[in-house]
Amino acid sequence: MTKNIMIVGVGGQGSLLASKLLGYLLLSEGYDVKVSEVHGMSQRGGSVVTYVRFGEKVYSPIIDKGEADFIVSFEKLEAARYVEYLRPDGRIVVNTQEIDPMPVITGAMAYPENLIEKMEAQGIAVDAMDCLSLANEAGSSKAVNIVLMGRLSKYFDIPLEKWQSAIDACVPAKFAELNHKAFMLGRG
């Protein structure tokens, strides 16, 4: 059975490293893995979506609406934007940080309120945490992506050592310690 993970965020947040880490981990576990990067205006803080699909045999990298087992979101509004892609029994792992999109920055609209509560009211399983604070605690605000991977790891039956090996393989050695700390803070 193929499993589907969507990683959604804003350009420059590290979603590509997160998908690379997941791809590496899942390949090392013997799965067929397809990763597809769908870029929005990634250089300008626009929406960025990455699909990670894995299973015995995966034929397409694309995830359709209602198919995502997990949505990993770097920001609340991005989680709400892609919620229709989640399976009825799926889960959203979301950073509670708010990053204003261009219409909010220009004053054309206000940032929507109570997004987590609204998703939960729809019966959606939401695992929300302040990943930015944890990333800062680990030593860098740029480690939000690894904090999110730590949180996601709680839902997988893959040994902790395998996740740690994937971090070592995917991040430069000089940032390994910081990323391991961020991962463990996210894992909780």
PENORQUI-V350555 format. One record per residue. RES is the residue in three letters. D_LAST is the distance of its C-alpha to the last C-alpha in whole Angstrom. Layout:
{{RES:D_LAST} {RES:D_LAST}}
//
This chain:
{{MET:28} {THR:27} {LYS:24} {ASN:23} {ILE:21} {MET:22} {ILE:20} {VAL:22} {GLY:22} {VAL:24} {GLY:26} {GLY:25} {GLN:21} {GLY:21} {SER:21} {LEU:23} {LEU:21} {ALA:18} {SER:21} {LYS:22} {LEU:19} {LEU:19} {GLY:22} {TYR:22} {LEU:20} {LEU:22} {LEU:25} {SER:24} {GLU:23} {GLY:27} {TYR:26} {ASP:29} {VAL:27} {LYS:28} {VAL:27} {SER:29} {GLU:28} {VAL:30} {HIS:30} {GLY:31} {MET:32} {SER:30} {GLN:31} {ARG:32} {GLY:29} {GLY:30} {SER:28} {VAL:26} {VAL:26} {THR:25} {TYR:25} {VAL:24} {ARG:25} {PHE:25} {GLY:27} {GLU:30} {LYS:32} {VAL:31} {TYR:34} {SER:33} {PRO:30} {ILE:31} {ILE:29} {ASP:31} {LYS:30} {GLY:29} {GLU:27} {ALA:24} {ASP:21} {PHE:18} {ILE:19} {VAL:16} {SER:18} {PHE:17} {GLU:19} {LYS:20} {LEU:24} {GLU:23} {ALA:21} {ALA:24} {ARG:27} {TYR:25} {VAL:25} {GLU:28} {TYR:27} {LEU:24} {ARG:25} {PRO:26} {ASP:23} {GLY:21} {ARG:17} {ILE:17} {VAL:13} {VAL:14} {ASN:14} {THR:16} {GLN:18} {GLU:22} {ILE:24} {ASP:27} {PRO:30} {MET:33} {PRO:35} {VAL:33} {ILE:33} {THR:37} {GLY:37} {ALA:38} {MET:35} {ALA:33} {TYR:29} {PRO:28} {GLU:27} {ASN:24} {LEU:23} {ILE:20} {GLU:22} {LYS:25} {MET:23} {GLU:21} {ALA:25} {GLN:26} {GLY:24} {ILE:21} {ALA:18} {VAL:16} {ASP:12} {ALA:12} {MET:10} {ASP:12} {CYS:11} {LEU:14} {SER:13} {LEU:10} {ALA:13} {ASN:15} {GLU:13} {ALA:13} {GLY:17} {SER:18} {SER:18} {LYS:19} {ALA:15} {VAL:14} {ASN:15} {ILE:13} {VAL:10} {LEU:11} {MET:11} {GLY:8} {ARG:7} {LEU:11} {SER:10} {LYS:9} {TYR:12} {PHE:14} {ASP:16} {ILE:16} {PRO:15} {LEU:12} {GLU:16} {LYS:17} {TRP:14} {GLN:15} {SER:19} {ALA:19} {ILE:17} {ASP:20} {ALA:22} {CYS:22} {VAL:21} {PRO:24} {ALA:23} {LYS:24} {PHE:20} {ALA:18} {GLU:17} {LEU:16} {ASN:14} {HIS:12} {LYS:11} {ALA:10} {PHE:9} {MET:6} {LEU:5} {GLY:5} {ARG:4} {GLY:0}}
//
